[in-house]
Amino acid sequence: MEPETENSISELEVDMENENTLGITSKYGLCPECNKPYTYYVYCNLCNAKRFQQDFPNWTSGNNYIDNFIQETQLNAKGSWEVLEWIPYNRLTNIKYLAKGGFSTVYNAIWLDGYIQNWDYDNKQWDRWIYDIDDTDSIVGYPVVIKSLNNSSNINEEFLNEVRYLY
């Protein structure tokens, strides 16, 4: 192979990975903020990870292991379906008991905020998935199932490693 051809191929690889100067895009398009390829439809891992990180001081579960686990999922999410969030109790409504088992109690509820879909670039906030729960427009949110673990104050890294494996 001639040296000129080798350089052209190397430059093309660099452009595809870093600069995107040749107009090459990912199948999901480019992020309007950083101009890097989206990791999923309207989802930029690089920019969203920065947004999540800026919000870390604004919430806590009260357990460092859980906080770190949630933060890790947020920083590494390639799409919104991989994002975990801490839901404060005051953002839930219509909490109803479902069942009790050996390790936990299960409830269903309405999450008033709904889960993150993507970043709204115009309004500079998360676009969340919510809808009318009933036909009267009196309850808007997203239905969730809540599991209250027995002895949940004792959750440690070993337990979360098992969750990480399944997640």
N, C-alpha and C positions, 0 to 999 in steps of 0.2 A: 504494500500500500504506500502511496506517495505521502510524504510528510504533510503536504497541503491538505490532502483529504483527511488524514488523521486529525489535524487541527480543527477542521470544519466539523467533524463528528464530535470531538471533545467539546467544542464551543456550543454545539447544538444541545448536547446533554446538559451542560451547565445552564443554558438558557431555559430548558424545559424544567429543570429542578428549581432554579433560583429566580431568574429575572422575568421570564415569560415575555421577552422583548420581541419574539418572532410571531406573536399573535396566537400562540398555542395555548389552548385553554383545557381545563378539565371538563368532564362530561356534565358537571354541575355549574360551570361558569366561574367567574372570578369575583372575589370579594371586592366591593367598591371602596373599602377602607385601606386594605393592604395590597390589593391587586394580586394576591396569591390565589391559587385554585381553591374553591370551596371543597370541603371534605365530604359534604352531602348537600342536598338541595337547600340553598340559601342558608348554609351553616358553615362558618369559618372557624375551625378549631383554634387557630392562632389568635384571632381577635376576641372570640368568646371566652377563651381561657383567661385573657387579660381582664375582661369584664367580671368574670366570676371571682378572680383573685382580688380585685378591688373591693368586692362585696364581702369577702371573708370576715372582716371585723364586725360586720353588721348582724351576724347571726351566730348562734351556738346551740348545740343540743344539750350542752352541759357535760358531755363526755368527749374528751380529746380524741379517743380512738374513733368514735363515730364521726366527729368533725373531720378528722384527717381522711377517713374513708370517703365521705361525701365529697370533700374537696378534691381528692384524687380523681374521682369519676368526672367531676366537672372539668378539671384541667386536661383530661385525656379523651373526653368525648369527641367522637368523629361526627356525631349527629345528635339531634335532640333526644332521641330515644335512649341514649346512653347516659343522660344527665340525671343524677339524683339530686333531690333538694330536701332540705330540712323544712318541714311544714310546722310553723308555730300553731299551738292549739287554738289560738284565737282566730286563725284563718280557716277553721273547720266549722261546719254547721250541720245540723240534723244528724248528730252522732247517735247511732243505734247499735245496741248489742246484737251480735249474731250468734256467737258460740264460745264455749270455754273448753280448752283442751288441757293436756298435761303440762304444756310448756308456755301457753299463752291464752289470751282472750282476744277474740276477733270482733271488730266493729266495722260498720260501713258509715260513710260520712260524705259530705260535699265539701270539696276543697274550693274555697271561694276564688282563689287566684287562678287555678288551673295550671297545667304543666307548660313548660317552655316549648314553643315551636321553633322560633328563630328570633333574630334581632330585628327590631323595627328601626331602620336607619333614619327615617324621617323624624320619628318622635323620640329617638334615642332611649328606647326602653325595650324590654322583652315583649314579644308578641306571644300571648298565652292562649292555650286551647280551653275555652269555656263555652258553655251553651246553656240554654234554658232547661232546667231540670224538670220543671212542671209546665203545664200549658198556661199558667197565669203570669209568667214572667216574674214571679215573686222570688224564685230561687235561681240564681245564675252561678254556675261553677262547674266542677268536674267531679264525678263520683269516684271515690277511692275506698279501698279496704285498708283498715288499720289493724295491725297486730301488736298488742301490748304484751311484751315478753315478761314472764315471771323472772324476778331478779335482774331486770334489765339494767340496773345501776352497776352490775358487775360485768357488763360486756367488755371484753378485752380484745387485744389484737389477734389472739388465737381464734376466737369466735369469728371475727371479721375476715380472717384469711379464708375460712370455710365459705363465708358469704361471697367473698371476692372470687373464689373458685367457681361458684355456681353462677355468678353474675357475668 
